[in-house]
Amino acid sequence: MTHDQLTRNEMLRLMAGAAATCALSSSVRGAVVPADGQTEGAKVASQMLKRPIPSSGELLPVVGLGTYINFDVAPRSAEYARLPAVLDALFASGGTVIDSSPMYGRAEATTGELLAGTKARKPFLATKVWTSGREAGIQQMTQSMRLLRTERIDLMQIHNLLDWRTHMPTLRAWKAAGRIRYLGITHYSPSAYAEVEAVMRSEKLDFLQINYALDDRAAEARLLPLARERGIAVICNSPFGGGGLLRRLRGTPLPGFARELGATNWAQLALKFLLAEPAVTCVIPGTGNPTYMAENAAAGSGPLPNAQQRRELIKLAG
């Protein structure tokens, strides 16, 4: 089996997990609904935290938006019609990071279309190169810029390390020319973490995007400490562990300290758990629901759990 075939098979597994996440109802998220019927977490966050990108010092809002599955929708569909409000909720909270990929079907095109129709603040656009060969990579990245309707990508990432040795010189040349601002790598599988670590040690990277969740903490062992050591910003994808985490916590009472952290549901606690890790720069939960986007963004403001509270959350997550 080739690397490309493996990646495509892995993608199918990821799609199944992401689809389960998309199907979660507000009850699965463990929302605490006050008497007025509005989920408190849906209210606009007062002040989203920002963290510096180590390689530049630029401040980045800590909660962004992933476009996997939810933005791969047809224009004029009901799902598409909800997405402008999702972006409004992101920007209203102070968030800017929007992450996509050619792997995500129509997500790049949808993102570009919606951003062209808004006068909101400038987003921090991140996407990926996901193909083999130098010329194919250049063509794909050029297509991504066209679909996203931009002349410059903030962050270009080599998706799942596919043909990374070929793409890295191109990314460096594009960064020097100002076509991209930052470069990075991504992966989701612990079986590839040894290779991820080797690339982190051998290459000068601005970003690492990796799976990290309350119930998926394999990155804590070596990758997160190495990111701090090497000055690499970390973006956390799949912050709800593919959806299983929130399903398992359904019906479990929130811990007593949730209120002091400003968390009103398990999704917010799961995000705050990640943001309490100093190596983490940004989390990118995916959603096509404006209320969920506002709730997720609200997790980026207020206090974060301390070490004891993080240990308690790990126990509750099983």
C-alpha positions as CSV (number, residue, x, y, z in Angstrom):
1,M,0.0,0.0,0.0
2,T,1.4,3.4,-0.9
3,H,1.6,6.4,1.3
4,D,-1.1,8.1,-0.8
5,Q,-3.4,5.1,-0.6
6,L,-2.9,4.9,3.2
7,T,-3.8,8.5,3.5
8,R,-7.0,8.1,1.6
9,N,-8.0,5.1,3.7
10,E,-7.2,7.1,6.8
11,M,-9.3,9.9,5.5
12,L,-12.4,7.6,5.3
13,R,-11.9,6.7,9.0
14,L,-11.6,10.3,9.9
15,M,-14.8,11.2,8.0
16,A,-16.7,8.6,9.9
17,G,-15.6,10.1,13.2
18,A,-16.2,13.7,12.1
19,A,-19.7,12.8,10.8
20,A,-20.5,11.5,14.3
21,T,-19.3,14.8,15.8
22,C,-21.5,16.8,13.5
23,A,-24.5,14.8,14.6
24,L,-24.1,15.7,18.2
25,S,-27.1,17.6,19.7
26,S,-26.8,20.3,22.3
27,S,-27.7,17.7,25.0
28,V,-24.7,15.6,24.0
29,R,-22.5,18.7,24.5
30,G,-23.8,18.8,28.0
31,A,-25.1,22.4,27.8
32,V,-26.4,24.1,30.8
33,V,-29.4,26.1,29.7
34,P,-30.6,28.9,32.0
35,A,-34.2,29.9,32.6
36,D,-34.3,32.2,29.6
37,G,-33.7,29.3,27.3
38,Q,-30.4,30.6,25.8
39,T,-27.3,28.6,26.3
40,E,-24.9,30.9,28.2
41,G,-22.0,29.6,26.2
42,A,-23.6,31.0,23.0
43,K,-23.3,34.5,24.2
44,V,-20.4,36.4,22.7
45,A,-17.1,36.0,24.6
46,S,-16.0,39.1,26.3
47,Q,-12.3,38.9,25.4
48,M,-10.7,35.9,23.6
49,L,-7.2,35.1,24.7
50,K,-4.4,35.4,22.3
51,R,-1.0,33.6,22.2
52,P,2.1,34.5,20.3
53,I,3.3,32.5,17.3
54,P,6.8,31.6,18.6
55,S,8.6,32.2,15.3
56,S,7.2,35.8,14.9
57,G,5.6,37.0,18.1
58,E,2.4,37.6,16.2
59,L,-0.6,37.2,18.5
60,L,-3.2,34.6,17.5
61,P,-6.7,34.1,19.0
62,V,-6.8,30.8,20.7
63,V,-10.1,29.4,19.3
64,G,-10.6,29.1,15.5
65,L,-12.7,27.1,13.2
66,G,-12.1,23.8,11.3
67,T,-14.0,23.3,8.0
68,Y,-13.8,19.6,7.7
69,I,-17.2,18.0,6.7
70,N,-19.3,21.1,7.7
71,F,-18.1,23.3,4.9
72,D,-18.1,20.6,2.3
73,V,-21.7,21.4,1.4
74,A,-23.6,22.5,-1.7
75,P,-24.5,26.2,-2.3
76,R,-28.2,26.9,-1.7
77,S,-28.4,23.9,0.7
78,A,-29.8,24.3,4.3
79,E,-26.3,23.5,5.6
80,Y,-24.7,26.2,3.5
81,A,-27.3,28.8,4.6
82,R,-26.2,28.4,8.2
83,L,-22.5,29.0,7.5
84,P,-22.5,32.8,7.3
85,A,-23.7,32.9,10.9
86,V,-21.0,30.5,11.9
87,L,-18.3,32.9,10.5
88,D,-20.2,35.8,12.2
89,A,-19.9,34.1,15.5
90,L,-16.2,33.4,15.0
91,F,-15.4,37.0,14.1
92,A,-17.7,38.5,16.8
93,S,-15.8,36.5,19.5
94,G,-12.5,37.8,18.3
95,G,-11.5,34.6,16.5
96,T,-9.7,34.7,13.1
97,V,-8.3,31.3,12.4
98,I,-10.0,29.2,9.7
99,D,-8.4,25.9,8.7
100,S,-9.1,23.9,5.6
101,S,-7.6,21.5,3.1
102,P,-8.0,20.2,-0.5
103,M,-8.9,16.9,1.3
104,Y,-12.1,18.5,2.6
105,G,-14.0,18.4,-0.7
106,R,-15.7,21.7,-1.3
107,A,-14.6,23.4,2.0
108,E,-12.0,25.7,0.5
109,A,-14.5,27.0,-2.2
110,T,-17.2,27.5,0.4
111,T,-14.9,29.4,2.7
112,G,-13.8,31.6,-0.1
113,E,-17.3,32.3,-1.2
114,L,-18.5,33.2,2.3
115,L,-15.5,35.4,3.1
116,A,-16.0,37.3,-0.1
117,G,-19.5,38.3,1.0
118,T,-18.5,39.6,4.5
119,K,-16.9,42.8,5.6
120,A,-15.7,41.2,8.9
121,R,-12.2,41.4,10.1
122,K,-9.4,39.7,8.1
123,P,-9.2,36.0,8.8
124,F,-6.1,34.0,9.5
125,L,-6.4,31.5,6.6
126,A,-4.7,28.1,7.0
127,T,-4.9,25.3,4.4
128,K,-2.7,22.4,3.3
129,V,-1.0,20.7,0.4
130,W,-2.1,17.1,0.0
131,T,-0.6,15.5,-3.0
132,S,2.6,13.9,-4.3
133,G,5.1,15.6,-6.6
134,R,6.5,19.2,-6.9
135,E,4.4,20.4,-9.8
136,A,1.3,18.8,-8.5
137,G,1.9,20.5,-5.1
138,I,2.3,23.9,-6.8
139,Q,-0.8,23.4,-8.8
140,Q,-2.8,22.4,-5.8
141,M,-1.6,25.3,-3.6
142,T,-2.3,27.7,-6.5
143,Q,-5.8,26.3,-6.8
144,S,-6.3,26.6,-3.0
145,M,-5.5,30.3,-3.2
146,R,-8.0,30.7,-6.1
147,L,-10.7,28.9,-4.2
148,L,-10.0,30.9,-1.0
149,R,-9.9,34.1,-3.1
150,T,-6.7,35.3,-1.7
151,E,-3.2,36.2,-3.0
152,R,-1.5,35.1,0.2
153,I,-2.2,32.2,2.6
154,D,-1.3,32.8,6.2
155,L,-0.4,29.2,6.9
156,M,0.4,26.4,4.4
157,Q,0.8,23.0,5.9
158,I,1.9,19.6,4.5
159,H,-1.1,17.4,5.2
160,N,-0.3,14.2,7.0
161,L,3.4,14.6,5.9
162,L,2.5,13.4,2.4
163,D,5.6,13.8,0.3
164,W,6.9,16.3,2.7
165,R,10.5,16.2,1.5
166,T,9.4,17.4,-1.9
167,H,7.0,20.1,-0.7
168,M,9.2,21.6,2.0
169,P,11.5,23.5,-0.5
170,T,8.5,24.9,-2.3
171,L,6.9,26.1,0.9
172,R,10.2,27.8,1.9
173,A,10.4,29.5,-1.5
174,W,6.8,30.7,-1.3
175,K,7.4,32.0,2.2
176,A,10.4,34.0,1.1
177,A,8.4,35.4,-1.8
178,G,5.5,36.4,0.5
179,R,3.0,34.0,-1.0
180,I,2.6,32.3,2.4
181,R,3.4,33.7,5.8
182,Y,4.0,30.6,7.8
183,L,4.6,26.9,7.0
184,G,3.9,23.8,9.0
185,I,3.1,20.1,9.0
186,T,0.1,18.1,10.2
187,H,-0.8,14.6,11.3
188,Y,-3.4,12.8,13.3
189,S,-2.1,9.2,13.8
190,P,0.1,8.3,16.8
191,S,1.7,5.7,14.5
192,A,3.2,8.5,12.6
193,Y,4.4,10.6,15.6
194,A,8.0,9.3,15.4
195,E,8.2,10.7,11.9
196,V,6.5,13.9,13.0
197,E,9.1,14.2,15.7
198,A,12.0,13.6,13.3
199,V,10.7,16.4,10.9
200,M,10.3,18.7,13.9
201,R,13.9,18.2,14.8
202,S,15.3,18.4,11.3
203,E,13.2,21.3,9.8
204,K,12.6,24.8,10.9
205,L,8.8,24.9,11.2
206,D,6.4,27.6,12.2
207,F,3.4,25.3,13.0
208,L,2.5,21.8,14.0
209,Q,-1.1,20.7,13.7
210,I,-1.8,17.6,15.6
211,N,-4.6,15.6,17.3
212,Y,-5.0,16.5,20.9
213,A,-8.0,16.0,23.1
214,L,-9.0,15.3,26.7
215,D,-9.2,11.6,25.7
216,D,-6.4,11.6,23.1
217,R,-3.2,12.8,24.8
218,A,-0.5,10.9,23.0
219,A,1.0,14.2,21.8
220,E,1.8,15.1,25.4
221,A,4.6,12.6,25.6
222,R,7.1,14.0,23.1
223,L,5.5,16.3,20.5
224,L,4.2,19.1,22.7
225,P,7.4,19.4,24.8
226,L,9.4,19.4,21.6
227,A,7.2,22.1,20.1
228,R,8.0,24.3,23.1
229,E,11.7,23.5,22.8
230,R,11.8,24.2,19.1
231,G,9.5,27.3,19.1
232,I,6.8,25.7,17.0
233,A,3.2,26.9,17.4
234,V,0.6,24.1,17.9
235,I,-2.9,23.9,16.5
236,C,-5.1,21.2,18.0
237,N,-7.5,19.4,15.6
238,S,-10.2,17.0,16.7
239,P,-10.4,18.6,20.1
240,F,-13.5,16.6,21.1
241,G,-11.8,13.3,20.3
242,G,-13.9,12.6,17.2
243,G,-17.2,13.0,19.1
244,G,-16.9,10.0,21.4
245,L,-15.7,12.1,24.3
246,L,-18.9,14.3,24.4
247,R,-21.1,11.2,24.0
248,R,-19.4,9.5,27.0
249,L,-19.8,12.6,29.1
250,R,-23.5,13.0,28.3
251,G,-25.4,13.1,31.5
252,T,-22.3,13.5,33.7
253,P,-22.6,16.5,35.9
254,L,-20.1,19.3,35.3
255,P,-17.4,19.5,38.0
256,G,-17.9,22.1,40.6
257,F,-15.1,24.3,39.3
258,A,-16.7,24.6,35.9
259,R,-18.6,27.8,36.9
260,E,-15.4,29.5,38.1
261,L,-13.8,28.8,34.8
262,G,-16.9,30.3,33.0
263,A,-17.7,26.9,31.3
264,T,-21.3,26.0,30.9
265,N,-21.0,22.7,29.0
266,W,-18.5,19.8,28.5
267,A,-17.4,21.1,25.1
268,Q,-16.1,24.3,26.7
269,L,-14.4,22.3,29.4
270,A,-12.7,20.1,26.8
271,L,-11.4,23.1,25.0
272,K,-10.2,24.9,28.1
273,F,-8.4,21.7,29.1
274,L,-6.4,21.9,25.9
275,L,-5.8,25.7,26.2
276,A,-4.4,25.2,29.7
277,E,-1.4,23.3,28.0
278,P,1.3,26.0,27.5
279,A,2.4,24.4,24.2
280,V,-1.0,24.9,22.6
281,T,-1.4,28.0,20.5
282,C,-4.9,27.5,19.0
283,V,-7.7,24.9,18.9
284,I,-9.9,24.5,15.8
285,P,-13.2,22.7,16.6
286,G,-15.2,22.2,13.5
287,T,-18.9,23.1,13.3
288,G,-21.7,24.2,11.0
289,N,-23.8,25.4,13.9
290,P,-23.6,29.1,14.8
291,T,-24.6,28.4,18.4
292,Y,-21.8,25.8,18.8
293,M,-19.3,28.2,17.2
294,A,-20.3,30.9,19.8
295,E,-20.0,28.3,22.6
296,N,-16.7,27.1,21.4
297,A,-15.3,30.6,21.1
298,A,-16.4,31.5,24.6
299,A,-14.1,28.8,25.9
300,G,-11.2,31.0,24.7
301,S,-12.0,33.7,27.4
302,G,-11.8,33.6,31.1
303,P,-9.8,31.4,33.5
304,L,-8.2,28.1,32.4
305,P,-8.1,24.9,34.6
306,N,-5.1,24.5,36.9
307,A,-3.1,21.3,37.1
308,Q,-5.4,19.7,39.7
309,Q,-8.5,20.5,37.7
310,R,-6.9,19.1,34.6
311,R,-6.2,15.8,36.4
312,E,-9.9,15.7,37.6
313,L,-11.1,16.3,34.0
314,I,-8.9,13.4,32.8
315,K,-10.5,11.1,35.4
316,L,-14.0,12.2,34.5
317,A,-13.3,11.6,30.8
318,G,-12.3,8.0,31.6
